[in-house]
Amino acid sequence: MVYFLTILLFIVFTFGLLNRISEKVPNGINTWDQYFSYFITLLGGEYQQMFGENPSPDDMKGIKWMLYFMSSMVMNVVALNLLIAVISETYGKVQDTYEAVECK
């Protein structure tokens, strides 16, 4: 389960970085602190996208649509695998408890 969560966070970070690469830095960002804050904002956008908040179509042109589609698909597959891992682990614990109670 920890592996899937790590992969999910890595994917959010990677697509946030790709999103940053695909667009120009807005005017007024001159220092590393401002640049870091801007990047954290992009990561937050990827995180919100993972939970279903879609960006405005006016903001998306060309390669950003492809990045949006790819990140949506990959994050959904990894999130579903995470859900399956959690349910399987819980089912295994319940089965162990059931077998222990049956032996009494």
One Martini backbone bead per residue (centre of mass of N, CA, C, O) as a GRO file, in nm:
protein
  104
    1MET     BB    1   0.057   0.063  -0.020
    2VAL     BB    2   0.302   0.255  -0.004
    3TYR     BB    3   0.384   0.230  -0.299
    4PHE     BB    4   0.133   0.364  -0.427
    5LEU     BB    5   0.159   0.633  -0.277
    6THR     BB    6   0.436   0.703  -0.392
    7ILE     BB    7   0.357   0.694  -0.689
    8LEU     BB    8   0.137   0.909  -0.674
    9LEU     BB    9   0.322   1.142  -0.580
   10PHE     BB   10   0.514   1.124  -0.821
   11ILE     BB   11   0.303   1.186  -1.040
   12VAL     BB   12   0.220   1.462  -0.941
   13PHE     BB   13   0.503   1.585  -0.962
   14THR     BB   14   0.557   1.525  -1.263
   15PHE     BB   15   0.306   1.674  -1.384
   16GLY     BB   16   0.378   1.945  -1.257
   17LEU     BB   17   0.646   1.973  -1.410
   18LEU     BB   18   0.530   1.950  -1.697
   19ASN     BB   19   0.344   2.192  -1.666
   20ARG     BB   20   0.572   2.395  -1.619
   21ILE     BB   21   0.725   2.347  -1.890
   22SER     BB   22   0.465   2.420  -2.085
   23GLU     BB   23   0.499   2.706  -1.948
   24LYS     BB   24   0.515   3.021  -1.874
   25VAL     BB   25   0.647   3.253  -1.681
   26PRO     BB   26   0.531   3.485  -1.507
   27ASN     BB   27   0.526   3.790  -1.438
   28GLY     BB   28   0.717   3.872  -1.134
   29ILE     BB   29   0.927   3.635  -1.131
   30ASN     BB   30   1.253   3.659  -0.959
   31THR     BB   31   1.261   3.453  -0.733
   32TRP     BB   32   1.286   3.154  -0.576
   33ASP     BB   33   1.037   3.185  -0.394
   34GLN     BB   34   0.835   3.249  -0.621
   35TYR     BB   35   0.892   2.995  -0.788
   36PHE     BB   36   0.816   2.789  -0.569
   37SER     BB   37   0.525   2.886  -0.529
   38TYR     BB   38   0.439   2.831  -0.820
   39PHE     BB   39   0.496   2.524  -0.815
   40ILE     BB   40   0.304   2.456  -0.580
   41THR     BB   41   0.053   2.546  -0.733
   42LEU     BB   42   0.077   2.330  -0.955
   43LEU     BB   43   0.060   2.087  -0.765
   44GLY     BB   44  -0.222   2.159  -0.659
   45GLY     BB   45  -0.362   2.125  -0.933
   46GLU     BB   46  -0.300   1.823  -0.965
   47TYR     BB   47  -0.439   1.734  -0.704
   48GLN     BB   48  -0.722   1.842  -0.779
   49GLN     BB   49  -0.749   1.677  -1.039
   50MET     BB   50  -0.754   1.399  -0.898
   51PHE     BB   51  -1.048   1.500  -0.754
   52GLY     BB   52  -1.211   1.654  -1.024
   53GLU     BB   53  -1.081   1.926  -1.100
   54ASN     BB   54  -1.126   2.119  -1.375
   55PRO     BB   55  -1.002   2.294  -1.611
   56SER     BB   56  -1.004   2.548  -1.815
   57PRO     BB   57  -1.028   2.561  -2.159
   58ASP     BB   58  -0.880   2.843  -2.193
   59ASP     BB   59  -0.600   2.735  -2.051
   60MET     BB   60  -0.597   2.515  -2.285
   61LYS     BB   61  -0.318   2.423  -2.498
   62GLY     BB   62  -0.229   2.161  -2.666
   63ILE     BB   63  -0.021   1.998  -2.456
   64LYS     BB   64  -0.209   2.031  -2.205
   65TRP     BB   65  -0.419   1.822  -2.294
   66MET     BB   66  -0.231   1.580  -2.292
   67LEU     BB   67  -0.147   1.605  -1.994
   68TYR     BB   68  -0.430   1.584  -1.878
   69PHE     BB   69  -0.501   1.307  -1.989
   70MET     BB   70  -0.259   1.146  -1.878
   71SER     BB   71  -0.291   1.219  -1.578
   72SER     BB   72  -0.576   1.112  -1.544
   73MET     BB   73  -0.520   0.817  -1.617
   74VAL     BB   74  -0.282   0.748  -1.427
   75MET     BB   75  -0.410   0.837  -1.156
   76ASN     BB   76  -0.653   0.642  -1.168
   77VAL     BB   77  -0.500   0.376  -1.178
   78VAL     BB   78  -0.336   0.414  -0.915
   79ALA     BB   79  -0.577   0.467  -0.726
   80LEU     BB   80  -0.713   0.190  -0.776
   81ASN     BB   81  -0.474   0.023  -0.677
   82LEU     BB   82  -0.480   0.136  -0.393
   83LEU     BB   83  -0.763   0.040  -0.324
   84ILE     BB   84  -0.708  -0.263  -0.367
   85ALA     BB   85  -0.484  -0.285  -0.154
   86VAL     BB   86  -0.653  -0.204   0.090
   87ILE     BB   87  -0.876  -0.420   0.062
   88SER     BB   88  -0.689  -0.669   0.068
   89GLU     BB   89  -0.563  -0.617   0.345
   90THR     BB   90  -0.830  -0.617   0.503
   91TYR     BB   91  -0.925  -0.898   0.420
   92GLY     BB   92  -0.683  -1.050   0.541
   93LYS     BB   93  -0.734  -0.964   0.836
   94VAL     BB   94  -1.019  -1.080   0.860
   95GLN     BB   95  -0.943  -1.374   0.796
   96ASP     BB   96  -0.749  -1.413   1.034
   97THR     BB   97  -0.958  -1.356   1.252
   98TYR     BB   98  -1.158  -1.576   1.172
   99GLU     BB   99  -0.963  -1.819   1.210
  100ALA     BB  100  -0.905  -1.764   1.511
  101VAL     BB  101  -1.202  -1.794   1.607
  102GLU     BB  102  -1.253  -2.084   1.490
  103CYS     BB  103  -1.031  -2.230   1.673
  104LYS     BB  104  -1.185  -2.187   1.952
   0.00000   0.00000   0.00000
